[in-house]
Amino acid sequence: MSNLYAVLESGFPVDRKGVAIETPDHCYSWDDVDRASACLANLLASLDLPSGARVAVQVEKSPEALLLYLATLRCGLVYLPLNTAYRESEIEYFLGNAEPDVVVCAPDNEPWVERIARTAGVRHIYTLGDRRTGTLLQAAASQSQTFRTVARKPDDLAVILYTSGTTGRSKGAMLTHGNMASNALTLREYWGWRSSDVLLHMLPIFHIHGLFVASHGALLAGARMIWLPKLDVNQALHYLPRSTVMMGVPTYYVRLLADERFGRGVCRNMRLFISGSAPLLMETFNAFRERSGHTILERYGMSETVMLTSNPYHAGDGERLGGTVGKPLPGVDLRVVDDGGRALPPGEIGHIQVRGPNVFSGYWRMPEKTREEFTSDGWFKTGDVGRYGGVSGGRQVPDGYVSIVGRSKDLIISGGYNVYPKEIEGFIDDMPGVAESAVIGVPHPDFGEAVVAVVVPKPDASLDTQVMLGSLKETIANFKVPKRIHIVAELPRNTMGKVQKNVLRETYKAS
């Protein structure tokens, strides 16, 4: 039995009467998780679906949505989570590409989703609301509350997770039961999960961070989850004193710090704050440690690999270093290579490649793309640029730590020189009055690409772009200095907090 659900269930407490999931208005016991997921699994099994059938889900966050995911695993079917922000043209592509047999959508979206789904040949369409409403639960209510989890091999497909698609059509990363089980088991040990933990869960569940890393961690540990639909600072401050673990994107930590009520008192029972999905500014890292007494743990992962690296949890494994994503997790190999595939020494920037039991099996129905993204000796090309060691945050980083410099597609080649945006952003972010920045390349008739910076000032700060440029010219090589700095109120971000540099490149391409 290598079904991921069976692996997660092995961590459930013996006493199934305890609370597994708590929301502001309802509690679900471990027995509820087992019985409700069994009802949903029996419903899916009654549809007589073919082996490997896909279940596409675009619903708001709710405990029932998590139970549907678990039920899909129990049946041995393939789960396909879809971002709630996707609209008609995007859903049309996903359903046409994945060809699911089952689609579950939010009740309000049913009219247009059903039209697209029927056109795509989908046989079964259900709705699921965020307050225990919808046709899915109605259909499952009469099903048996027991279900024998279907056996699966480690290489059997469990999830298709579509990438964000900022550079062309989204690709469906195929993750197996073995990929995710190996990662969940590794993180249980590496992050010290325990049954007494209480996870404050405010992340969306259409993404690896909230659905896999956070939820798997709590389920496998038999730990309670406090389940909130999204970040609400008032609710976060209310539940933090009862929590021990919190995962978030950097924005969550910035917003907590902006509230004067946040401090050591509300963190008194916390043991671990984790940040990911987007870079954490050193200023946020340092300010959070000073205010809360806790050092945020940054880690690095991808849709195609789940988690790859992590700053240490246990002090004996080293310290947590801001500006780095820590060390490769046990069982994960990570190398930094040049354009020719030669391994680079610590301190040198290159392409990050990885391999391990957590690395996906390929892209859905894209065999050529899959071959392109793997080296001849079996390493996955992440598309990220980084280094071992080097200098980060003004200090020398030990050689075993990895720092991400950026995406290879964000590399700027100006006048024949390679410019790494993250390096320039680091200098700009350290300037007085700067909240954050994004550096991009735009077309230039002489240089091929010109370096341009987009900067967000701190509240009430007034930035002089000429003074900023002058300071940069004294600090870094001239070819790295932006040709222009644009001051904006905020940077465009996707739902996971990542800056959308493709939007910035389009906005400032004529600058």
N, C-alpha and C positions, 0 to 999 in steps of 0.2 A: 504494500500500500504506500505509494509515493504521492498520493493526492495532497496538494498543499493544504486543503482544509483539514485533513487528518493530522498533518504536522502541527497546524495551529491549535487544533483541538487537544493535542497532547499536553498543551500548557494550561488548559482550562482547570480551574480548581475542582477538587473532589466534591466539595459542597457547592452544588449548582444553585443554591438559593441566594447567594451573595449577588451584589449589584455588579453587572458588567458594563452597562452604559447608563449614564445619568444625563438627562436633559433638564432644562429649567422646569418642565412640567410633567416629567414622566421618568420612571426608572425601569430598566430591563435587566432581569436576572440572567445568569449564565444558562439557566434552564430555558428562559425565554429565547435566548440566542439559538439554542439547539432546536427547540420546537418550532420556532417561527421560520428558521432557515430550512427545516425539514418540510414544512408546509409548502414553501416556495419551491423547493427542490422537487417535491412530488408533483406540483403543478407543471413545472418544466418537463419532467419525465413523462407526464401524461400527454404531451404534445407529439410524442413519437418523432423526435428530431433526429436527424442523421448524426453520426459520429463527427465531432469537430464543429458542430453548428455554433454560430456566433449569436450572442445575446448583446445587442447594442442598447446602451442606457444613457439617456440625457435627462437627468432629473436634478432637482435641488437636493442639497445635502439633508439627509435624515438617517436615523438608525435603520429604518426599513430599507434604504438604499444600500447600506452596508450588508444587511441580511440578504438582499438579492444577490450581491456579489458572492457571499459565502455559499448561497444556494447554487449558484452557477458552477462554482468550484466543486461542490458536492456531487453534482450531476455529471461532472467530467466534461462540461461544455466550455466554450471560450467566451470570456467576458470582454466587452468592448466599451470602456467608459468614454463619454464624449463631453467636452467642455460645455458648460451651460451657456457660455457666451456665443457659441456657434449659431449662425442663422441659416436660412433656407438653402442658399447655394452651397454652403459648407456641408450641411447635413446631407444634401443630395449627393455630394461627392463621396462622403464616408459610407453611406448606405449602398451606393453603387459599387464602390471598391470592395467593401467587406462582405457584401451580400449576406446580411444576417437573416436568420429565420425568425428571430424575435426582436421587436423594438419596444422599449419602455420609455415613455416621455412624460413630461409634466402635463397635467390636465389642461392648462391654458394653451399649450402648444399643440394639442392633439389635432386640430383641424389641418394645419399645414404639414405637420409631421406625417399624419396618416396618408395624405395625398402623395407625398414623396415616397413613403414606404411602400404603398401599394404599387406605384410605378416601378419601384425597384424589385418588386416580386416578393416582398416580405409577407409571410403568411400569418403571423401573430403579432398584434399590436395591443399594448396595454398602457395604462397611465398610472403614475405614482406621484402623489402630492407629498409635501413636506410635513403634513400633519395627519399621517396615517389615513389618507384618502386615496381614491383611485380604483380603477377596475382590477389592477393586479392583486391587491389585497382582498378584494371581494372574491375573485376567482380562487385564491389560495385558501380562503377561510374554511372551506369544506374538505380540504385535503388532510391526509393523515399527518400526525405530529411526530412521526418517526420516519427515518429514512436511512438506508444503508449507503454510506458514501461509496461512490464508484471508484474502483481502483484505477490508478493512473501511473504510468512510468515517468521517471524524471524528465525525459525528453518530450513528453506530450505537451502540446500547446495549452496554456491556461488563459493568457491575456493577449490581446492586441492593443497596443497603446500608440495612438497616432502622435507623431511629433507636431510641434507648433506650426510648422509650415511657413516660416518667415522667408524662406528662400525657395519658392516654388511649392508644388503640391506636397501635402503632408505624406509622410511615409509611416506605414504601420509596423512598429517594432513588435516582433513576436517573442513573448516571454513564456518560458515553460514553467511547469510545476517545480522542476529542479532549480531553475534560475532563482526563483523567488524564495523557495524554502531555504536554499543555502545562504542567501543574504539575510533572511530573518533570523536564522539560527546563529549566524556570525554576530549580528548586531545585538542579539540578546546577551551574549557574553561580553562583547566589547564595550557596550554602554551600561552594563550592570543592571539590566532589567530584573525586577523582582515582583513577586505577587502583591506586595504591599504598596506598589507604586500607584499613583493616580495621575493619569495623563490628561492635561488640559488640551483638548482637541478642537482647534478653531480653523483648521486648514480645509480647503475643498477636497473632495474625494474622487475627482476625475483625473488625478495626477499622482505620480509615484510618491510624492512627499506625504500627502494625507492618507491615501488609500493603502499604500504598501508599507512605507517606512513607519509611519505613526501607528496605524491600525494593527498591522502585523505585530509590531513590537508589544503593544498592550495585550493583544489576544494570546500571543505565544507565552507571555509571562503570567497570564491569568490576572491581569491588573485592570482596575477600573478605569473607564474613560468618562470624563466630563465632556459632553458632546454639545458644542455650540455651532450654529450655522456659519458663523464667520467671526472675524475679530470685532469685538465690541469692547472698548476699553473699560467701560463701567462693569460689564460682566466679567471681563478678565480680572479686574481688581477684586471683584467679589469672590471668584473661585480660586485665585492663586494661593491664598493661605491654606486651602485644602488640597493643593496639588503638589506633586513631587517632580513631574516632568512636563516640559512645554516644548513644542516644536513650532517654529514660525519662519516666515520670510523676513528679511531685514526690516521691512516696513513695520512689522508688528513691534519690534524692539524700539524703533524710532518713536512710535506713537505712545508706547508705555513711558518712555523717558520724557515725553512732552507733558505728561500729567504729573503734577506736583504730589499727588497722593502715592505715586509709585516709589517704593524704597525697600529697605531691608525688612521692614515689618511684614509686608505682604508676601515676601519671599521666604519667610522663616522656615517653611517645611520643604522648600524646593531643593532638589539635589542636582538637577540638570536642565539647562536651557540649550536648545539646539537650533542652529540657524542654517538655512540652505536655500537653494533654488535661485539665488542671486547673490552677488558679492556684498559682504558686510563691510561698511566703512570703518577704518581704524578709529575714527572719532566716536562712532557708535559703540564699538567694541570696548574702548577705554571708559567711556561715560557709563556704560551699563555695569561694568565691573565696579566702578566707584560707587554708584548709587545703590546697587543691589547686593554687593559682596560676592557675586557669582561671575565666573568667567564663561562667556558663551562658547559653546563647542561648535565650530564650523566643520562641515563635511562637504563632500563632492560626489555627485551621482548624475545619472542620465536616464532618460526613458529607456534606452537600450541596455542598461546595465544595472539598474537600481543603484545601490551605494558602492562607491569605489574606494574612497579614502575617508579618513576621519581624524580630527585632532584627538589626542588621548583623553579618555575618561579617567582612568586610574593614574594617579600621580607617578607611580612607578614606571609608567610607560612614556613619561615625558610631560612637558607642559603644553598648554593650549596657546598657540601663537596666532595673534590677530594677523590678518592678511595672508594666511595660509589655509589650506584645507587639510592639513595634517599628513598622515602617513597612509600608504596603501593598507587596506584591511587584510586580515589574515586570509590567505587563499587567493588574493588578488595580486597579479603582477602588473606593474606600471613602468613604462619606459618613456624617455624623452629622446626623440631622434631628430636629425636634420632632414632636409628635403630628400636626401638620398637614402634615408633609412639607417644612417649610422647613429649609434647611441652616443648621446652627448654627456659630458661630465657635469657635475653639479655646478650651478651658477649660470649655465648656458641655456638660452631659451630655444625651445623646439616644439615639435608636434608630440602630443600625448597619445600613446597607444596602450591598450590594456588587454588582458586576458584573464580568465578565471571562470568558475562555475556559475557566476552570476551574469555573465555576458550573454546577450540574447542570441537566438538562433538565426536571425536574419529579418529582412523586411518582407512583409506580406505581399506576395505576388510580384516581387521585384528582384528576381534572381541576379540580374546584371548589376543592379545597385548594391546588392548584398556582396557580390564578389569585389566590387570596387572599394567597399568600405573595410575589407579585411586584407591583411598582408598575406603574402604567399606562405609565411610561417605561422599564420593563425592569430595574429594580433588585430584587434579592432581599432580602427582609426577614429578617435573620438571627435576630431575636428576642433579640439581645444588646443591652445598653445600655452605652454607653461615651462616650469623648471623645477629641478630639485635644488634646495639650498638657496644661495644668493642672499640678497638683502631685501627685507620687507619691513615697513613701518620704522625705518631708521635703524634696524638692528640686523645682525648677521643671523640668517636662518640655518639651523643644522641641516646637513646634507640629506637626511632622510625625510624631510618635510617637503611637500609639494605646494607650489603656488601657481594659481591659474592667472595667466597674463591676458587671455582673451580667446575669442574664437578665431580660427584661421581665416574665416570669411571676413572678419573685421580688420585683418591686417591691412595696413596702409603702406603702399609703395610709392614714395614721393621722391622723384628725381633719382630713382634707382636705389634708394635707401629704404630698408624696412623700418617701419614705425609701429610700435605696439601701443595701442590706445590706453591700455591699463596703466602703463608706465607714466604717460602724460597725465592721466586722470589722477594718479597718486599725488603728483606735484601740485596740481590745481586744487584738489580737495584739501590740501594742507594750508592753503592761503587763507588769511583772515577774511571772514564774511562769507565764505563759500560753504554751502550745504552739501552739494554734490555736483558732479560733472559727467559729461559723456563726450568722448572724442571720436570723431568719424573722419573718413576720407571722402572728398567730393571731387568730381572731375575738374582737371586743370589743364589748360592748353600747353603749358611748358613742362610741368612736373609730372603729368599723368594723373596724379592725385594730389590734392592739397589737404593739409591737416586743418580741421576746423573743430573748435570746442563749443559745446553748448553747456552753459553753467546756470545752476539754480542758486541764488543767494540765500543766506539765512534771513529769517524774519528781521525786518527793520535795517538790514545791511544795505549799503550802497557800494556797488562794485565799479571800479574804473578799469575798463578793459585795456586801456593803454598801459596803465601801471602794471596790470597783471602780465601783459605780454613782455614788458620790460624786465619783470622779475624772472620770467621763464627764460629769457635770452641770457640771463646771467647764470642760469642753473643747468640748462640742458643744451645739447647740440642744436645749432640753428635749424637743421632740417627737421627737427622734432617740434619746433615751436609752431603753434597754430598760426595760420595766416589770418584768422579772424576768430573772435570770441563772441558768441551770441548769449545774451542774458534772457532767461525764460523763467516763468513762475514754477513750472514743473516739467519733468521728463515723461515722455509717453512710456507706459509699461503694460505688459500683458497681465493676465490674471494671477500669475505667480510672482509678480513683482520684478520681472526682468525688463530692463530698458530695451525698448524696441528701436534698435539702431537703424533698421531698414526704414522706419518711418522718418527718423531724423535725416538720413541720407537723401530721402526723397524731398523732404521739406527744404533742405539747405543746399540742394545740388547746384543751384544757380548763384550761390553766394561767393 
